[in-house]
Amino acid sequence: MTTTSERVAGSRARQASQRVSQSVFDGSRLRVVLLVDVYDGAQQQFLEAYEQLCNQVASVPGHVSDQLCQSIENPSQWLITSEWESAPPFLAWVNSEEHVAMVEPLHSCVRDTRSLRFHVVRETGGPAVAADRANRRLQTSPRIGDGVIRHALTFTVKPGSEEIVAKILADYASPEPQVDDTTRLCRTSLFMHGNRVVRAIEVRGDLLSALRHVSRQPEVRAVEEAINPHLEQDRDLNDPESARVFFTRAALPAVHHVTAEQQDARAERYALYYPTRADRGMKLAELLARQDEAAADDPRSPVLRSTIFQRDDVVVRLIDVRGGLDAADPGQALGLSDPKQVAELTTLDAGAADASSSADGRLARFLELARMDLVTDRRSPDA
């Protein structure tokens, strides 16, 4: 029987969910679906590679189970589903160098893959499922999206080449935004912090189709070739394996996004880079997510939209700020209101000139150190 307090909590959760919000930090179980297209004649090789991978994944923290299925209509099509205790341990694994090495045996027998990730919201089943439900966490309420997928890439360039790279990246011709009948490029925002480059994109439709569309455009290809000599990690775009490894390592997924109900078309976009302490990236991203959720409910907050990207110890926060960053409260803009939090989770305090200054003064200094330089911010028409 549902209690009054549970009904009230559920009602509040539904009300809170009406603003645009997505997050990997719900604490609910995760279902991962991997669609695999195997080369003809390579099915047995694929099966053997999967068995090896399966044994390795079983020991990864947070992994619960997996299942391998083969199409009854087309034997080249396979489906791998896995269940995880929650999204963070899966993301920590799938974005690791360990994962890059684990899946390498699959490359020679797989033509194409597509990964889909879902929080478990509801489930049905018999008495066994009902009895186990208390230990199998479900998402408490559905989130409301805006139809936009957010993703980023990050990589570093050789020290001393920053100005050259910034000019190359700023001068390219924008590709055609319409990918197909259902997919469109909405916005590309490119920033630099020292020798680190971050390219954030917003896509309406299918992200994979958009990324493939962009990679085939001559103007984009020319830019990628022009920055190749300046990259710290070597890559050969004519070698599929070299390109795949580079972009796998460069992927910077969005782990949290929230848009406040009140918006302002004049809001300005900024990016903040948080150099985290070892193994603190996920914890920092979760803390920023909680504070941005609270800010979205505060009509006084200057931060109207926030997207947090995180991979390992790289954390980047993309924010749209009403009135500009310089006029904002530094703690609200930084997403960290306590200098102790900054010192515990990041190395920004190492660049602070005066540790004896006021808390607001130190937060303002941290904000200055985290601020990325805008290279280009382009929105497609009707985005």
C-alpha positions as CSV (number, residue, x, y, z in Angstrom):
1,M,0.0,0.0,0.0
2,T,1.3,3.5,-0.9
3,T,1.6,5.8,2.1
4,T,0.7,9.5,2.1
5,S,4.3,10.5,2.3
6,E,5.2,8.4,-0.7
7,R,2.4,9.9,-2.7
8,V,3.6,13.4,-1.8
9,A,7.2,12.6,-2.6
10,G,6.1,11.1,-6.0
11,S,4.0,14.3,-6.7
12,R,7.0,16.5,-5.9
13,A,9.3,14.4,-8.1
14,R,6.8,14.7,-11.0
15,Q,6.6,18.5,-10.6
16,A,10.4,18.9,-10.5
17,S,10.8,16.8,-13.6
18,Q,8.8,19.3,-15.8
19,R,12.0,21.3,-16.5
20,V,14.5,19.9,-19.1
21,S,16.9,17.6,-17.3
22,Q,19.0,14.5,-17.9
23,S,21.5,12.9,-15.6
24,V,23.5,9.7,-15.0
25,F,23.4,10.3,-11.2
26,D,19.9,9.0,-10.5
27,G,21.3,6.0,-8.7
28,S,18.9,3.7,-10.6
29,R,20.0,0.6,-12.6
30,L,21.3,1.0,-16.1
31,R,20.5,-1.1,-19.1
32,V,23.1,-1.0,-21.9
33,V,22.1,-2.2,-25.4
34,L,24.8,-2.8,-28.0
35,L,23.8,-3.4,-31.6
36,V,26.5,-5.2,-33.5
37,D,26.9,-5.9,-37.3
38,V,29.4,-8.7,-37.8
39,Y,31.3,-9.4,-41.0
40,D,29.9,-12.4,-43.0
41,G,31.7,-15.5,-42.1
42,A,33.2,-14.0,-38.9
43,Q,30.4,-15.1,-36.5
44,Q,32.5,-17.8,-34.8
45,Q,35.4,-15.4,-34.4
46,F,33.1,-12.8,-32.9
47,L,31.6,-15.3,-30.5
48,E,35.0,-16.4,-29.2
49,A,36.0,-12.7,-28.8
50,Y,32.8,-12.0,-26.9
51,E,33.4,-15.0,-24.6
52,Q,36.8,-13.6,-23.7
53,L,35.4,-10.1,-23.2
54,C,32.5,-11.4,-21.1
55,N,34.9,-13.1,-18.6
56,Q,36.8,-9.9,-18.2
57,V,33.7,-7.7,-17.8
58,A,32.3,-10.0,-15.1
59,S,34.9,-8.7,-12.6
60,V,34.2,-5.0,-13.3
61,P,32.7,-3.2,-10.3
62,G,29.0,-2.4,-10.8
63,H,28.5,-5.0,-13.5
64,V,25.4,-7.2,-12.9
65,S,24.8,-9.4,-15.9
66,D,24.9,-9.6,-19.7
67,Q,23.2,-11.4,-22.5
68,L,24.2,-12.1,-26.1
69,C,21.5,-12.6,-28.8
70,Q,21.7,-13.4,-32.5
71,S,19.1,-12.3,-35.0
72,I,16.8,-15.0,-36.3
73,E,16.4,-13.0,-39.6
74,N,20.0,-11.9,-40.3
75,P,22.8,-14.0,-38.6
76,S,25.2,-11.0,-39.1
77,Q,23.2,-8.9,-36.6
78,W,23.8,-9.4,-32.9
79,L,22.5,-7.8,-29.8
80,I,24.4,-7.5,-26.5
81,T,22.5,-6.3,-23.4
82,S,24.1,-5.7,-20.0
83,E,22.8,-4.6,-16.7
84,W,24.7,-2.3,-14.3
85,E,24.0,-1.2,-10.7
86,S,24.0,2.4,-11.9
87,A,25.4,4.5,-14.7
88,P,28.6,5.9,-13.1
89,P,30.5,2.5,-12.8
90,F,29.6,1.7,-16.4
91,L,30.8,5.0,-17.7
92,A,34.0,4.8,-15.6
93,W,34.7,1.4,-17.3
94,V,33.6,2.2,-20.9
95,N,35.6,5.4,-21.0
96,S,38.8,3.7,-19.6
97,E,42.0,2.6,-21.3
98,E,41.1,-0.9,-19.9
99,H,38.0,-0.9,-22.1
100,V,39.9,0.2,-25.2
101,A,42.2,-2.8,-24.7
102,M,39.3,-5.2,-23.9
103,V,37.4,-4.6,-27.1
104,E,40.3,-4.6,-29.5
105,P,39.8,-8.3,-30.5
106,L,36.4,-7.4,-31.8
107,H,37.5,-4.9,-34.3
108,S,38.6,-7.4,-37.0
109,C,35.2,-9.1,-37.0
110,V,32.8,-6.3,-36.5
111,R,31.6,-4.0,-39.2
112,D,29.6,-1.5,-37.1
113,T,28.3,-1.0,-33.6
114,R,25.8,1.2,-31.9
115,S,25.5,1.6,-28.1
116,L,22.3,2.7,-26.3
117,R,22.1,3.4,-22.6
118,F,18.9,3.5,-20.5
119,H,17.9,4.0,-16.9
120,V,15.4,1.4,-15.7
121,V,12.2,3.2,-14.9
122,R,9.7,0.4,-14.4
123,E,9.7,-3.4,-14.6
124,T,7.2,-6.2,-14.3
125,G,7.6,-9.8,-13.3
126,G,6.7,-12.5,-10.9
127,P,7.2,-12.9,-7.2
128,A,10.9,-13.2,-7.5
129,V,11.2,-9.8,-9.2
130,A,8.8,-8.2,-6.6
131,A,10.9,-9.6,-3.7
132,D,14.1,-8.3,-5.2
133,R,12.8,-4.9,-6.2
134,A,14.0,-3.2,-3.0
135,N,17.6,-4.0,-4.0
136,R,17.0,-3.2,-7.7
137,R,16.9,0.5,-7.8
138,L,14.5,2.1,-10.4
139,Q,14.4,5.7,-11.7
140,T,11.8,7.4,-9.4
141,S,10.3,9.5,-12.2
142,P,10.8,10.1,-15.9
143,R,12.9,13.1,-16.9
144,I,11.7,15.6,-19.5
145,G,14.0,16.2,-22.5
146,D,14.1,18.7,-25.2
147,G,15.0,16.4,-28.1
148,V,18.7,17.6,-28.1
149,I,21.7,15.2,-27.7
150,R,24.8,16.8,-26.2
151,H,28.3,15.4,-26.7
152,A,31.8,16.7,-26.7
153,L,35.3,15.8,-27.8
154,T,38.5,16.9,-26.0
155,F,42.2,16.5,-26.9
156,T,45.4,18.3,-26.3
157,V,47.8,20.0,-28.7
158,K,51.6,20.5,-28.5
159,P,52.5,23.4,-26.1
160,G,53.4,26.4,-28.2
161,S,50.9,25.6,-31.0
162,E,47.8,27.0,-29.2
163,E,47.5,30.2,-31.2
164,I,47.9,28.3,-34.5
165,V,45.4,25.7,-33.6
166,A,42.9,28.3,-32.4
167,K,43.1,30.1,-35.7
168,I,42.6,26.9,-37.7
169,L,39.6,25.9,-35.6
170,A,38.0,29.3,-35.8
171,D,38.3,29.8,-39.6
172,Y,36.6,26.7,-40.9
173,A,33.4,26.8,-43.0
174,S,30.4,25.4,-41.1
175,P,29.0,22.1,-42.6
176,E,25.5,21.7,-43.8
177,P,23.4,21.5,-40.7
178,Q,20.7,19.2,-42.1
179,V,22.0,15.6,-41.9
180,D,18.9,13.7,-43.0
181,D,15.1,13.9,-42.6
182,T,15.4,13.4,-38.8
183,T,18.8,14.7,-37.8
184,R,20.1,18.2,-37.6
185,L,23.2,19.9,-36.2
186,C,22.0,22.6,-33.8
187,R,25.1,24.2,-32.3
188,T,28.9,23.8,-32.1
189,S,30.8,25.5,-29.3
190,L,34.6,25.3,-29.3
191,F,36.8,26.4,-26.4
192,M,40.5,26.1,-25.3
193,H,42.1,26.1,-21.9
194,G,45.9,26.2,-22.3
195,N,46.6,23.4,-24.8
196,R,43.4,21.5,-24.2
197,V,40.7,21.8,-26.9
198,V,37.0,21.1,-26.1
199,R,34.4,20.9,-28.9
200,A,30.8,20.6,-27.7
201,I,28.0,19.8,-30.1
202,E,24.2,19.8,-29.9
203,V,22.3,17.5,-32.2
204,R,18.6,17.0,-32.8
205,G,18.1,13.4,-33.9
206,D,20.7,10.7,-34.1
207,L,24.2,11.6,-32.7
208,L,26.1,8.9,-34.6
209,S,24.6,10.0,-37.9
210,A,25.5,13.6,-37.2
211,L,29.1,12.7,-36.3
212,R,29.5,10.6,-39.5
213,H,28.0,13.4,-41.5
214,V,30.4,16.0,-40.1
215,S,33.5,13.7,-40.6
216,R,32.7,13.4,-44.3
217,Q,32.5,17.1,-45.0
218,P,35.5,18.4,-47.0
219,E,35.8,21.6,-45.0
220,V,35.8,19.7,-41.7
221,R,38.3,17.1,-43.1
222,A,40.6,19.9,-44.1
223,V,40.6,21.4,-40.6
224,E,41.3,18.0,-39.0
225,E,44.2,17.4,-41.4
226,A,45.6,20.9,-40.7
227,I,45.7,20.4,-36.9
228,N,47.1,16.8,-37.1
229,P,50.8,18.0,-36.9
230,H,50.0,19.9,-33.7
231,L,48.3,17.1,-31.8
232,E,50.0,15.5,-28.8
233,Q,48.4,12.1,-29.6
234,D,49.3,11.0,-33.1
235,R,46.5,10.0,-35.5
236,D,46.1,9.1,-39.1
237,L,42.6,9.8,-40.4
238,N,43.3,7.6,-43.4
239,D,43.8,4.7,-41.1
240,P,40.4,3.6,-39.6
241,E,41.9,2.0,-36.6
242,S,44.1,5.1,-35.8
243,A,41.1,7.4,-36.2
244,R,38.8,5.1,-34.1
245,V,41.3,5.0,-31.2
246,F,41.8,8.7,-31.2
247,F,38.1,9.6,-31.2
248,T,37.4,6.9,-28.6
249,R,39.9,8.5,-26.3
250,A,38.7,12.0,-27.2
251,A,35.0,11.3,-26.4
252,L,33.7,13.5,-23.5
253,P,30.1,12.4,-22.8
254,A,27.5,14.6,-21.2
255,V,26.7,13.2,-17.7
256,H,24.3,15.9,-16.6
257,H,22.2,18.6,-18.3
258,V,19.6,20.9,-16.8
259,T,17.7,23.9,-18.2
260,A,15.9,26.3,-15.9
261,E,12.3,27.0,-16.7
262,Q,13.0,30.7,-17.2
263,Q,15.2,31.5,-20.2
264,D,16.8,34.6,-21.7
265,A,17.8,34.7,-25.3
266,R,20.6,37.2,-24.4
267,A,22.3,34.7,-22.1
268,E,26.0,34.2,-22.9
269,R,27.7,30.8,-23.3
270,Y,30.9,29.9,-21.3
271,A,32.9,26.8,-20.6
272,L,34.7,26.0,-17.4
273,Y,37.5,23.4,-17.1
274,Y,38.1,21.8,-13.7
275,P,41.5,20.1,-13.5
276,T,40.5,17.4,-11.0
277,R,42.6,15.5,-8.5
278,A,43.3,11.8,-9.2
279,D,40.1,9.7,-9.2
280,R,37.9,12.6,-8.2
281,G,36.4,13.3,-11.7
282,M,33.1,11.5,-11.2
283,K,32.7,12.8,-7.6
284,L,33.2,16.4,-8.8
285,A,30.8,15.9,-11.7
286,E,28.1,14.6,-9.3
287,L,28.6,17.5,-6.9
288,L,28.3,20.0,-9.8
289,A,25.2,18.3,-11.0
290,R,23.5,18.5,-7.6
291,Q,24.3,22.2,-7.3
292,D,23.1,22.9,-10.9
293,E,19.8,21.1,-10.2
294,A,19.3,23.4,-7.2
295,A,20.2,26.5,-9.2
296,A,17.7,25.6,-11.9
297,D,15.0,25.9,-9.2
298,D,16.3,29.3,-8.0
299,P,14.9,32.2,-10.1
300,R,17.7,34.4,-8.8
301,S,20.4,32.1,-10.3
302,P,22.2,33.6,-13.3
303,V,23.0,30.1,-14.7
304,L,20.1,29.3,-16.9
305,R,21.5,26.2,-18.6
306,S,24.3,23.8,-17.7
307,T,25.8,20.7,-19.3
308,I,28.5,18.7,-17.5
309,F,30.9,16.6,-19.5
310,Q,33.1,14.1,-17.7
311,R,35.6,11.4,-18.6
312,D,38.1,10.1,-16.1
313,D,39.6,13.2,-14.5
314,V,38.5,15.6,-17.2
315,V,35.5,17.7,-16.2
316,V,34.1,20.5,-18.3
317,R,30.9,22.5,-17.5
318,L,29.2,24.4,-20.3
319,I,26.9,27.1,-19.0
320,D,24.6,29.8,-20.4
321,V,24.7,32.8,-18.0
322,R,22.3,35.7,-17.8
323,G,24.1,39.0,-17.7
324,G,27.5,37.5,-18.5
325,L,30.0,35.7,-16.3
326,D,31.8,38.8,-14.9
327,A,28.5,40.0,-13.3
328,A,27.6,36.6,-11.8
329,D,28.2,35.5,-8.3
330,P,31.5,33.5,-8.5
331,G,30.2,30.6,-6.4
332,Q,27.1,30.2,-8.5
333,A,28.9,30.5,-11.7
334,L,31.7,28.1,-10.6
335,G,29.1,25.6,-9.3
336,L,31.2,25.3,-6.1
337,S,30.3,27.6,-3.2
338,D,33.0,26.5,-0.8
339,P,36.8,27.0,-1.4
340,K,37.3,23.8,0.6
341,Q,35.4,21.8,-2.0
342,V,37.6,23.3,-4.7
343,A,40.8,22.4,-2.9
344,E,39.5,18.9,-2.1
345,L,38.4,18.0,-5.7
346,T,40.5,20.1,-8.0
347,T,44.0,21.6,-8.4
348,L,42.6,25.1,-9.1
349,D,43.8,26.1,-5.6
350,A,47.4,25.6,-6.7
351,G,47.0,28.7,-9.0
352,A,45.3,30.9,-6.3
353,A,47.6,33.8,-5.5
354,D,46.3,34.6,-2.0
355,A,44.9,31.8,0.1
356,S,44.3,34.3,2.9
357,S,41.8,36.3,0.9
358,S,38.0,36.1,1.5
359,A,36.0,33.1,0.4
360,D,34.4,35.2,-2.4
361,G,37.7,36.5,-3.5
362,R,39.2,33.0,-3.7
363,L,36.1,31.7,-5.6
364,A,36.4,34.6,-8.0
365,R,40.1,33.6,-8.6
366,F,39.1,29.9,-9.1
367,L,36.5,31.0,-11.6
368,E,39.1,33.0,-13.5
369,L,41.4,30.0,-13.6
370,A,38.7,27.6,-14.8
371,R,37.4,29.8,-17.5
372,M,38.1,28.6,-21.0
373,D,38.8,30.8,-24.0
374,L,36.1,30.9,-26.6
375,V,37.3,29.9,-30.1
376,T,34.0,29.8,-31.9
377,D,30.3,29.3,-31.1
378,R,28.0,28.6,-34.1
379,R,24.3,28.0,-34.2
380,S,22.5,26.7,-37.2
381,P,19.5,28.6,-38.5
382,D,16.2,27.6,-36.7
383,A,18.2,25.7,-34.1
